[in-house]
Amino acid sequence: MNFKELNFELQHELNTLFAAWPDAPQLLSHFDSLNLSEENWILIPKTLAGLSPAQAKIVFSALLKKTAFADIVAGGGSTEVLVRITALTVLSGVAPEEILFLVSFENQPDEIRAKLSELLPEKKDAFEKLKFATASLFLQDALKDSSFGQSLLVRLGMIEDFAYSSKWMEILSGIRNGINRKVYFSQVLNRKLTGSLSSVPEELRVDVEEIFRSYEVALEGRQLFDRVGMGSLIRRFYDFDRDFFLSNFAVYKRVFVDDAERFLPGEWPVLGLFSKEGRLAACGDFSMTFYKPGDIGTETLLTGEAADVYESDDDYRHSPTLIECLSAISGRPRVLSSAVADEAFVQYDADDEDDEMEFIAFQIKQIVERGGKAPDIGVVYERYDFPQKFAPLAVKYGLDCMEYPGAGLILPLADAAAELLEKNINAPALEALKKHFSAKQFSAACGWFEKQLKRFGPYDAIKDRNSILIGDLRKMKERSSRAVKLVPEYYSKAYQFDFVFVPAFEDFIYPKGMKMIFYKLAARSARGLFLTRPLKRAPKLYWKKAFETEPSKLGEFLPSSFERGGGPGLLGRVLKKLL
């Protein structure tokens, strides 16, 4: 069914929406060529409802162009834009199984599917078939996939037993010191991340390249890879046997990437290889990166076409003071007292850590008493010991709290795990889980169980341990409906709250790079953000007085430029005369 066959009201509504695109006739021609059903034509306005013209332009760009990047400020709706792009792609006739959606955290797929189903309930069954994955796990599975006889790793002459690791920086640093100390670590790191030696002085380029190649060999020898390393292996195999890769791995028509600021320039062409048509759309806050999507050339993307790039307003990013910036852009008032505010940004300077936690617990209690829901309140912390210190105080105020993402991962499996332990009451919990759960289920559940098992002594009977764990698991779902979420800063991007508390917020003015972290935190808050800090903190170190060192008397014998890698020191001159 083409556009002209639709009724007048629907035509007018679509024309209004398509006006956001500079070439509206091109957009109409594209949809006409798809031969959409009347039902899908009707759902297009519903899919685009509520988008700003700038956001609609990003959606249309992803639909028409091979590669589209959207530089959207934190809290500006990058995930929402990708949700609309995905829904419109399904309406355009692309099978859900042919859409790859890459996320940062394992709990994000459920949240995105829920948003898609809420947007278009008519297509809920189709959205369940979408392929979601984190980039690192997806690349790892691609390298180890042996359904075609031999995995890519074996075909490259390597063994499959490798580990996803972050030890590469330690290895890279060690190899650098062994070849040339005049080479700065940042130069080798820049070569790794950008794939270019352009920023390295001419006289050091040979050594930098040798260090980098030695590092790659060392990683392969130890079977350690990071995400960049796995992407490099896939690109190496693509160059080695392009036809085999395209016929067996380029099985998706579209690749969508959320949190695009987490990726490096050299990773985009690798991700694009998995699309049989080279179609890629990515959204994120690129102000957190060292590059802009517009810097990625056509030769890098392998599509032969320049990417469409859209940037949001930078005013939100570059305000000198975070709290003033957030207050101004949201229209929510700035509150400097200790009073509870439902829709505000609250700063509070506590006397010490105990006073800070009392303030947080009291404010949460007040919000709940006035009708707020505890699960919609999040405490985003940085110090690892915060949950242990805060939990007893929460009980004092009649509050319950649960640690995420651990609790979020175990919740869907709580009933099944409880039933399994009841049937195997005398078996060690982790052994029973590993035997009866799938690898994915065991991976999700083991973190929670390992933490809970630390509560027991070495002589507690296994049956008694399991009985207590069963009781805890049975209460999980009921607790989750009334418990405040405690989330480490690293995982905060995966959650959305009505109210967010950020303890130990040491300063309210940050340089540009540091501010990005707190934009991410502030974007988690729909109504209120509470920033607290203790003016007096418990000591973190054991030293009671400063540990002062004196310069070594051997310093005069060492090379004068020892720190920079060599030079004619006294010892060197003496040895030269003797030898």
Secondary structure, 3 states (H helix, E strand, C coil): CCHHHCCHHHHHHHHHHHCCCCCHHHHHHHHHHCCCCHHHHHHHHHHHCCCCHHHHHHHHHHHHCCEEEEECCCCCCHHHHHHHHHHHHHHCCCCHHHEEEEECCCCHHHHHHHHHHHHCHHHHHHHCCCEEEEHHHHHHHHHHCCCCCCCHHHHCCCCCCCEECCCHHHHHHHHHHHHCCCCCHHHHHHHHHHCCCCCCCHHHHHHHHHHHHHHHHHHHHHCEECHHHHHHHHHHHHHHCHHHHHHHCCCECEEEECCHHHCCCCHHHHHHCCECCCCEEEEECHHHCCCCHHHCCHHHHCCCCCCEEEECCCCCCCCCCHHHHHHHHHCCCEECCCCCCCCCEEEEEEEEHHHHHHHHHHHHHHHHHCCCCHHHEEEEECCCCHHHHHHHHHHHCCCEEEECCHHHHHHHHHHHHHHHHHHCCCCCHHHHHHHHCCHHHHHHHHHHHHHHHCCCCCCCCHHHHHHHHHHHHHHHHHHHCCEEEEEEHHHHHHCCEEEEEECCCCCCCCCHHHHHHHHHHHHCEEEEEEEEEEEECCCCCCCCCCCCCCCCHHHHHCCCCHHHCCCCCHHHHHHHHHC
